[in-house]
Amino acid sequence: IFKKIDLIKLINKSSDFIKLTSKNSINVVKNTSDKFIKGDEDQLNRVMINLIKNSEEALEELKQKDPNFKGNIDIEIDSNNDYIIIRIKDNGTGITDTKKAMTPYFTTKKTGTGLGLPIVTKTINEHSGNFSIKNNKGKGTQIFISLPKINA
């Protein structure tokens, strides 16, 4: 059900949930006072948890190779005239083929279904938003989400 939601509060709730079991540094940086969108809070919470968990899993791979590795997940929230922009950046393994990662049933994980990113994309599209992935070769992944803002 679409209703007015506080996106900042939702992102904090999602990241706090992951922080309960995380061994990584998860930081939320708010660079805007804009925070309201029209959307389905449950769906967007699942999107955020899925994306942060993906970062967690990429960081875990590196931690297994190097126990001294310090994982970082930075979630930045900005806005422009029309959109609230969320950037999730990690220093994990990166995604070698971002196009393939968006394909249903494609997975590199032992227990993955390959449906996470396609569902994320579908959910963001249903919210009239945009979703993209940028691979920082060997230095992690950046996810960009933009969602239309509404005035308080």
Phi, psi and chi 1 to 4 in degrees:
 res  aa     phi    psi   chi1   chi2   chi3   chi4
   1 ILE       -  123.6  -59.7  166.0      -      -
   2 PHE   -81.2  127.9  -83.2   45.1      -      -
   3 LYS  -150.1  172.6   60.1 -179.0 -167.7 -145.2
   4 LYS   -69.5  124.4 -179.7  178.1  172.7  179.3
   5 ILE  -131.6  151.9   54.5  175.6      -      -
   6 ASP   -88.7  104.1 -178.8  -26.7      -      -
   7 LEU   -65.9  -34.9 -167.7   57.4      -      -
   8 ILE   -62.5  -46.7  -52.8  -76.8      -      -
   9 LYS   -61.6  -41.9 -160.1 -170.7  -63.4 -174.0
  10 LEU   -62.7  -44.1 -179.1  137.6      -      -
  11 ILE   -64.7  -41.9  -69.3  167.8      -      -
  12 ASN   -62.0  -41.0  -77.0  -35.3      -      -
  13 LYS   -63.2  -45.4  179.6  177.9  143.1 -173.6
  14 SER   -63.6  -46.0  -55.5      -      -      -
  15 SER   -70.5  -35.3   63.1      -      -      -
  16 ASP   -62.5  -37.2  -73.3  -13.2      -      -
  17 PHE   -62.0  -45.9  176.1   73.9      -      -
  18 ILE   -69.0  -36.2  -60.2  -69.4      -      -
  19 LYS   -59.4  -25.7  -77.6  179.4 -171.0  177.1
  20 LEU   -56.2  -34.7  -67.6  172.6      -      -
  21 THR  -119.2    1.8   56.7      -      -      -
  22 SER   -79.4  145.1  178.2      -      -      -
  23 LYS  -104.6    6.6  -64.3  175.0 -173.1   81.5
  24 ASN  -106.2  166.7  -59.6  -59.4      -      -
  25 SER   -87.5  121.1  167.2      -      -      -
  26 ILE  -119.0  117.1  -58.6  174.6      -      -
  27 ASN  -119.7  134.7  -53.0  -64.5      -      -
  28 VAL  -110.9  122.0  176.7      -      -      -
  29 VAL  -116.5  120.5  178.6      -      -      -
  30 LYS  -102.8  113.6 -171.5  179.2   76.3  155.1
  31 ASN  -107.6   21.3  -61.2  -36.7      -      -
  32 THR  -151.4  154.8  179.3      -      -      -
  33 SER   -95.9  -10.2   57.0      -      -      -
  34 ASP   -68.6  136.1  -66.2  -39.8      -      -
  35 LYS  -149.0   -7.8   58.4 -175.8  179.9  179.4
  36 PHE   -98.5  134.9  -66.5  109.1      -      -
  37 ILE  -135.5  167.6   63.9  162.1      -      -
  38 LYS  -102.2  124.4 -151.6  172.4 -149.2   47.7
  39 GLY  -174.0 -179.7      -      -      -      -
  40 ASP   -97.4  109.2 -177.4  -43.8      -      -
  41 GLU   -59.6  -42.2 -166.7  165.2   -6.3      -
  42 ASP   -64.2  -45.4  -69.3  -23.7      -      -
  43 GLN   -61.8  -44.6  -76.9 -174.8  -10.0      -
  44 LEU   -69.9  -32.6  -69.5  172.8      -      -
  45 ASN   -63.0  -43.5 -173.4   43.1      -      -
  46 ARG   -63.1  -39.1  -80.2 -165.6  -67.3  -84.5
  47 VAL   -59.2  -50.2  160.4      -      -      -
  48 MET   -63.7  -44.0  -69.0  -54.0  -59.7      -
  49 ILE   -62.5  -43.0  -73.0  172.6      -      -
  50 ASN   -59.2  -46.8 -179.8  -71.4      -      -
  51 LEU   -68.3  -40.3  -66.9  172.8      -      -
  52 ILE   -68.4  -38.6  -60.8  167.8      -      -
  53 LYS   -64.5  -37.2  -87.1  177.9   73.5  173.4
  54 ASN   -58.7  -44.4  -78.2   -6.6      -      -
  55 SER   -62.1  -44.3  -71.7      -      -      -
  56 GLU   -55.4  -45.3  -77.2  -83.6  -56.5      -
  57 GLU   -67.1  -37.1  -70.5  165.5    2.9      -
  58 ALA   -66.2  -37.8      -      -      -      -
  59 LEU   -69.4  -36.1  -64.0  171.1      -      -
  60 GLU   -62.4  -38.6 -168.0   53.2   41.0      -
  61 GLU   -56.3  -44.8  -85.8 -178.3   52.0      -
  62 LEU   -70.9  -34.6  -70.1  175.4      -      -
  63 LYS   -66.0  -33.3 -155.8  166.2  -99.4 -178.5
  64 GLN   -68.3  -33.0  -74.6  175.1   -2.2      -
  65 LYS   -77.6  -35.4  -68.7  175.2 -170.5  162.3
  66 ASP  -137.9  101.4  174.9    7.4      -      -
  67 PRO   -59.2  -19.3  -16.1   24.2      -      -
  68 ASN   -88.4   -2.8  -63.6  -40.3      -      -
  69 PHE   -61.8  132.8  173.9   76.0      -      -
  70 LYS  -106.2  111.7  -62.4  -88.4 -175.5 -106.2
  71 GLY   -83.4  138.7      -      -      -      -
  72 ASN  -128.1  134.6  -80.8  -45.3      -      -
  73 ILE  -126.6  117.7  -58.8  169.9      -      -
  74 ASP  -111.0  128.7  -66.4  -43.1      -      -
  75 ILE  -116.0  112.0  -56.3  165.6      -      -
  76 GLU  -107.9  138.2  -89.8 -173.3   62.6      -
  77 ILE  -121.0  120.9  -53.5  157.1      -      -
  78 ASP  -128.7  178.0  -78.6  -63.7      -      -
  79 SER  -152.3  160.0   66.8      -      -      -
  80 ASN  -126.6 -160.1   59.8   26.1      -      -
  81 ASN   -59.7  -34.9  -71.9  -20.1      -      -
  82 ASP  -116.5  -22.4  -57.8  -48.3      -      -
  83 TYR  -128.3  152.3  -68.6   91.0      -      -
  84 ILE   -98.2  130.0  -64.7  177.5      -      -
  85 ILE  -113.5  127.7  -61.7  135.8      -      -
  86 ILE  -112.8  129.9  -54.7  158.4      -      -
  87 ARG  -121.8  122.3 -177.6  174.5   66.9  117.0
  88 ILE  -110.4  120.9  -57.3  170.4      -      -
  89 LYS  -127.3  133.1 -177.2 -178.6  179.4 -151.2
  90 ASP  -129.1  166.7   67.5   50.4      -      -
  91 ASN  -109.7   39.2   62.8  -24.7      -      -
  92 GLY   -84.6 -153.1      -      -      -      -
  93 THR   -75.9  -20.6   52.0      -      -      -
  94 GLY    84.8  166.8      -      -      -      -
  95 ILE  -112.5  115.7  -62.1  175.0      -      -
  96 THR   -69.3  -38.0   46.6      -      -      -
  97 ASP  -126.1   93.3 -170.8  -21.7      -      -
  98 THR   -65.9  -32.4   54.6      -      -      -
  99 LYS   -66.2  -45.3  -79.8 -149.4 -177.7   -2.8
 100 LYS   -64.2  -35.7 -156.7 -176.1  -95.5 -171.8
 101 ALA   -62.6  -22.6      -      -      -      -
 102 MET   -88.3   -4.2  -52.8  -68.3  -95.9      -
 103 THR   -82.2  129.8  -53.0      -      -      -
 104 PRO   -55.5  139.8  -24.8   33.5      -      -
 105 TYR    73.0    2.3  -53.5  109.1      -      -
 106 PHE   -85.5  128.3  172.2   79.4      -      -
 107 THR  -146.9  152.1 -174.8      -      -      -
 108 THR  -111.4    2.1   57.7      -      -      -
 109 LYS   -96.6  149.6  -58.9  173.6 -168.4  166.7
 110 LYS   -62.8  -38.4  -72.4 -176.4 -178.7   88.7
 111 THR  -111.2   10.6   58.3      -      -      -
 112 GLY   -77.6  153.4      -      -      -      -
 113 THR   -98.8  -18.5   60.9      -      -      -
 114 GLY    79.6   16.6      -      -      -      -
 115 LEU  -106.1  -10.8  -68.0  174.1      -      -
 116 GLY   -56.6  -60.5      -      -      -      -
 117 LEU   -67.8  -38.9  -69.4  177.7      -      -
 118 PRO   -60.6  -37.3  -28.2   36.4      -      -
 119 ILE   -69.7  -40.1  -70.8  170.8      -      -
 120 VAL   -58.3  -48.3  163.8      -      -      -
 121 THR   -59.2  -46.2  -54.9      -      -      -
 122 LYS   -61.1  -44.2 -179.9  178.9 -176.9  -70.1
 123 THR   -63.7  -45.8  -58.6      -      -      -
 124 ILE   -63.4  -41.6  -62.7  -58.6      -      -
 125 ASN   -61.4  -39.8  -72.1  -18.5      -      -
 126 GLU   -65.2  -20.1  -72.9  169.4   -7.5      -
 127 HIS   -97.0   16.6  -75.9   77.5      -      -
 128 SER    57.2   33.3  -56.6      -      -      -
 129 GLY  -109.9 -176.1      -      -      -      -
 130 ASN  -125.6  147.0  -65.5  -56.7      -      -
 131 PHE  -136.7  131.1  174.7   78.7      -      -
 132 SER  -147.4  158.6   64.9      -      -      -
 133 ILE  -124.5  137.5  -58.6  173.9      -      -
 134 LYS  -124.9  126.4 -177.0  178.1  177.0 -131.1
 135 ASN   -89.9  125.6 -178.4   29.2      -      -
 136 ASN   -99.0   82.7  -62.9  -24.9      -      -
 137 LYS   -25.2  108.5  -66.2  179.9  179.2   63.8
 138 GLY    71.8    0.1      -      -      -      -
 139 LYS  -123.3   19.9  -67.6 -174.9 -178.5  137.3
 140 GLY   105.9 -165.7      -      -      -      -
 141 THR  -131.8  148.2  -56.9      -      -      -
 142 GLN  -121.7  132.4  -77.3 -170.6   76.7      -
 143 ILE  -112.4  135.4  -55.7  -88.8      -      -
 144 PHE  -120.4  129.2  -64.0   92.4      -      -
 145 ILE  -128.5  131.9  -60.6  169.6      -      -
 146 SER  -125.0  134.0   57.2      -      -      -
 147 LEU  -129.1  138.4  -65.9  163.7      -      -
 148 PRO   -62.6  130.2  -11.4   19.8      -      -
 149 LYS   -89.4  157.8   67.9 -177.4 -174.9 -178.9
 150 ILE  -123.2  154.2   57.6  173.7      -      -
 151 ASN   -77.6  146.5  -64.1  -36.5      -      -
 152 ALA   -63.8      -      -      -      -      -
